[in-house]
């Protein structure tokens, strides 16, 4: 017998075993049935309050989604944020990138490359300096 209302387990057992003298195994089994039905009903009611949607993506779409995630962000939270932002009418989907720092580093690299073109011989010190500029650019890009 499945409980219609979940008032208490004792009411359920009283109705189930009315006029009977159940064994200990029957009582344990009835309690398990009650809690199983209770949890199933609870989950059903929660799904009614907060609908769950299931969507499918291709492997290429998943790779594209993962490339846009912030560090430690889950795909489901990114999609949720994306939908909420769309509903609010905003177009900002990711954090703003400080392009001024990137432009500054690129300018330094371009100027240094122009200097290198003016020299006839390029030694390892000059290449190491160029490499340092590029590493600085990489750090700026990774931080944004």
N, C-alpha and C positions, 0 to 999 in steps of 0.2 A: 504494500500500500504506500503510495507516494503522498507526502504531506501537502495539503492544499495551502495552508498558511503556516508560516514559520514563527509561531509564538514562542514555544520552548520545546526542548527535546523531551521533557517530562510529559507534557501534554500529548505529544506524538506517541510516546511509549504507552501511556495510559489508554489512548484510543486504540492503538494497535493490539494490545494484549488485554483488552477488556474482557473479563470473565475467563481468562486463561492463566495458567501458571507456566510462564516461559522458562526455558533453560538459560543458563548463563551465556552459552554460545549464541542463542537466539537473540538475547538482549544486545550482545556485542555486535552482532550482524545488523540488527535494527538500527543501532546507533550509527554504524558506518553508513548505512543507507540514508539515514536522515542527513548526516553531514555532507555526504556526496550530493544529495538533492539540494541542500541549502547552498553549497558553494556554486553549483551549476546555476541556480536561480540568481544568486548574487552577481555572477559574471554576466548573465543575460541582462540583468537590470543595468549594470554598468555600461554594457555595449549600447543599450538604448539611450543612455544619457550622452555618451561620447561615441559617435559612430566611428568605426574603423574602416579605412579604405585600403584596398590592396591594388597596387599598380606594378606593372612589369617593365623592365628596361632591358635593352640589348647590352651585350658586353661593352660595345663602344660607348653607349650612353653612360654606363657605370664608370668607365674610365674617365669620361668627360666630367662627370659629377665629382669623382674623387679628386680630380685636378683642381677643382674650385673650392674644396673644403678648407676651412681654417684648420690650424694645427689642433688635432684631438677632436675635431667635430665629427659627428655621425652624419651619414647620408640622410637619415630620416629627419633629424633636426634641421638640416640644411633645406630640405624640401619643404618642411613645415614653415620655416622662416621665409622662404621664397613665396609661398602661397599667401602668408599673412602680409608681407610687403606689397604684393600685387593687389590684395584686397584693399589695403590702405591707400593705394594710388601712388605709392612711392616707386621710384625706379632704381634706387640704390640697393644692389644685391650683395655687394661685398664692401669691405672697409675701404676707405679712400686711401690711395697710394700717394705718398709724398713724392711727386715727380721732380720737385725742385732739387732734391739731393741727388737723384739719379742723373738729372741733366748736368749738375755740377761735376759729378764724377766723369761723365762722358766727355764734357768739355775739357777736363784735365787730360784725359787720355788722348783726345784729338790734338790738343796743343803739343803734347809730348811726342806724338807720332810725327807731327810737322817738324819738330826739332830734329828727330831722328833722320828724317829725309834730307835735312840739310847737311848732316855729317856723311863723310865718305865711308868711314869704317864704324861699324856698330859692335861694341864690345859687350862682354857679359854683364858689366855693371849697368849699362843702359837697358839691357833686356830685363835684368832683375828689377830695375825701377819701373819699367812698363808693367811687369808682372805684379808689382805691388799696387799700382793704380787699378789694375783689373781686379785684384783680390778685394780692394776697397769698394769697388763698384759692386761686386758680388755680395759683400756684406750689407751694403745699403739696400740692394734688391731683396735679400732674404729677410731683412728687418721690416720691410714694408708689407 
